[in-house]
Amino acid sequence: MVAVYPGSFDPATNGHLDIIKRASKLADKLYVAVLRNSSKNCLFSVEERMSQLQLITKGFPNVIVTSFSGLLVEFVKGSGADVIIRGLRAVTDFEYEFQLALTNRSINPDIETLFISASTKYLFLSSSVVKEIANYGGCIDDMVPQEIKGVLMDKLRGSPC
């Protein structure tokens, strides 16, 4: 199975890494695909997010970090994948993700969506929460990989916030 785990990853969290670890056990090849979305105001550039993901996934030989823009199903098809991996934290995630999965399936019925529920310790975790806590000097040690923490703190020190 070839799968794609798409996201903004701004920054990558321990929750993202948990999904990557678990999905990489299911897939022969797993593309971790950073969304190029000019309308989204990200803290890190696409290149920075890809570099961070490459750093934290270097121990996974079947994980390929890449980026995409446009329709996810077109990227999935073009990469030779047939499965989209999505992480779920809460019921609200499910409603949104289920709608996306049905939409993607209506565009290309050959592509399946596989939902992986977040580990209990990451149910509350999002990149937005991490950035907010870090911006106010809170402890994010259990929220992001150590390699990401330093980069995030350096970026926020240079931030006008």
N, C-alpha and C positions, 0 to 999 in steps of 0.2 A: 504494500500500500504506500502511495505517495500522498502526503498531506501538507496542507498549508495552515499555519497558525498566524493570522493577520492581526495587526494592532498598531496603535500609535507608539506604545512603549516609551512614554515621555515622563519619567524614566521607566526603565524596566524595574519591576519590583520582585520580591521573593515569591509573590503569587504568580507572576508571569513565569518565573524560573521553575516553579513547581509544575505548572501546566506543561512547559517545554520538556521537563524531565519525564513526566508521565506519558506525554504524547510520543516522545522519541522512542519509548519502549513498544509502542503500538505500530509505528510507521517504519518502513524500510528507509524512507527519506522524508525528512520534515523540513519544509521551508518555513522559517520564521520571517514573515514579510512585514516590513515597516511601511505603513501607509504614507504616501506623499500627498498631503492635503493642504493646499495653500490657504484654504479658508479657516483652517484650525490654527490657533495661536499656540505653538509649541515652544517650550523652553529650550529644547535641544534641536539642532538641525537633524535632518534625516541621516546625514553622514555620521553625526555624533551618536545618534541612537543605534545605528548599525554597528559602529565600532564598539559600543558598550555591550551590545548583544553578542558580538563575536567574541569578546573577552570572556563573558560569563558562560558561553556555550562551547568553549574550546575543547572541553572534555567529552563532547558528544559528536562522534565521527559522522553520524547520519544527519546532523543538523546543518542547514545552509541558511545563512542570514542574507536577506535580499530586501529589495524595496519594490513598491509598485504604486501606480496611480490608475485611476479609472475604475472600471467595474471589477470587483473581486473575482467573480466567476470567469471573466476573461483571463485574468492572471492565472487562476487555478488551471484552467484548460490549457493555456500556453505553457505552463510549467510541467505538464504531464501528470498533474495530481488529479485525484478524484474525490478527495475528502477535505473539508474545511473543519479545522479544530476551533472550537469556541469554549472559553471558560465561563462558568456560571457561578455567581456569588449568592444571588438572592432571587426571590420571585420576580422582582422588577427586571432583573437581568434576563430571566427566562422569557418574559413577555416580549421584550425588545428583540432578543436573539432568535426567538421562535419566528417572529415576523420576518426578520432578515433571512432566516433559513428557508422559509416558504417562498419569499421573493426570489432568492437565489435559485431555488429549485424550479420556479416557474420560468426562469430565464434559461437554465440548463438542467434538465431532469437527471442527467448522468452524474451530477455532483451531489454528494451527500454531505450533511453537516453532522459532526460528532461533537456532542456536548460533554465536557469534562467538568464535574463539579469541583469547586475550589476546596482545598483542604480546610478544615475547620479553623485553623489558626490564621488563615488568610481571607476569611469571609468578608471582613470589613475593609480590606485593603484595596486601594486604587492609587494610580499615579497622582491624581489630584490631591488626595488626602496626604500622601507622602510629601508632595511639594509644599502644601500648606503647613504641615508640621515642621518641616525642615526650615521653611522661611521664617518661622517664629522661634527657631532655636531648639525645637523639641528633639527628642531622641528618636532616630529612625533606624537604629542598629538592627532591629528584628524585621524591618520592613523592606530593605533593599540589600542586594549583595554588597559586600564590603567594597568591591571594586567600583560600584556605582556611587556609594556614599560620598567619597572624596570628590568625585567629579560633580556631583549634585551640589555639594556645599560650596565648591569653588564657583560654580555657575551662579548660585544664588547670591554670593558675596558681590558679584559683578552686576547683579540685577538691580534695576531701579526701584524695586519693591521695598 
